[in-house]
């Protein structure tokens, strides 16, 4: 148990671990934003394609 606490203390004291966590969270937020954007653009393109097909005789 003492070993786990020592490892946890080391991670808390080191700034590299905190920076790694911050960058990981930022990467996750960006990934979600990209996925949502791709979904929205895909829906818009699908709607445009459907409208174009309906307009053609």
C-alpha positions, 0 to 999 in steps of 0.5 A, spaced: 500 500 500 505 504 501 508 503 494 502 505 491 502 511 495 509 513 493 507 512 486 501 517 487 505 522 490 510 522 485 505 523 479 502 529 483 509 532 484 511 531 477 509 536 472 510 532 466 504 527 469 499 533 469 501 536 462 500 529 459 493 529 462 492 536 460 494 534 453 490 528 453 483 531 455 485 536 450 486 531 445 479 528 447 475 534 446 478 535 439 476 528 437 469 529 439 469 536 436 471 533 429 467 527 430 461 531 431 463 536 425 464 530 420 457 528 422 454 534 421 457 535 414 455 528 412 448 530 414 448 536 410 451 533 404 446 528 404 440 533 404 443 537 398 444 530 394 437 529 396 434 536 394 439 535 387 436 528 385 429 531 387 430 537 382 432 533 376 427 530 372 
